Amino acid sequence: MSGVTLFGFAAVGTMFATYWLEERSAWFVLAFAVGCAASALYGVLAGALPFAVVETLWAGVALQRFLRRRRALTAVRPVREA
């Protein structure tokens, strides 16, 4: 098994695990975006450019979802009185 194949396996495994855990924290959504970006890099290294393009788009969508969730969480936090 080549290093590129192992990298691809790790990237897709990260995507799977973090997608499964997304409901627990917005940080898992960010980790999913990183996994998508890593999968896109794998696609480039493996010569599968259509796969790389789709994974890049997924990374952008996931990053947008992370930012939206973070904004929603910070908007709801109550202000503590001194």
N, C-alpha and C positions, 0 to 999 in steps of 0.2 A: 504494500500500500504506500503510495507516494505521500510526500508532505502536503501537496496541494489537496489531495483527497482527504487527508486527516483534518486539514484546516476547514474544508467544506463541511465535513461531518460535524466538527465542533461548532461552526457557525449555524448550521441548521438545527443542531441540538439545542443551542442557546435560544434560537427563535422559538422552538417548540416549548421549552421549559418556561420561558418568560411570558409567552402568550397564555399559557396555562395559568400562570400566577398573576396576570394583569389586574384582577379584581382586588388583590391584596394591597397594592400600592401603585401610585403613579410612577414610581421609580422602575417598576417592572415594565411599564410601557416604554420608558426610555431605553431600558436594556433590550427590549424587543427591537427598537429602532437601530440600536448598535448591532444586534444580530443580523438584521436585514442588510445593513451596510456591509458587514463582514461577508454575508452571502453574496452580495453584489460583487465584492472584490474577488471572491472565489469564482464567480461566473466569468469575470475578466481573465483570471489566471487560467481557467480551464478552457477558455475560448468559446464560452457559451454566452455570447453578447446579448441575445434576447432575454436570457435569464437574468443577466446583470442589470439590464434596463428595468425589468419588472421589479427586481429586489430594491433597486434604487428608489423607485416610486413608492414601494411599501415603506421604505425607511423614512421618506418624506411624510407620508401619511401618519406613520406612528409618531414621528417627532411632533407633528402638529397636534395629534391627540394628547401627547404628554404635556405640551405647553398649555393647551386648553384645560386639561385637568388641574394643572398646577395653579392656573389663574383662578379657577373655580374654588379650589381649596383655600387659597389665600383670601378670597373675597368673603368667605363665610366665617372665618375665624373671628371670635369675639375679642373685643379690646379689654384687656385687664386694667382694672382701676388700681391706682397706687394706694 
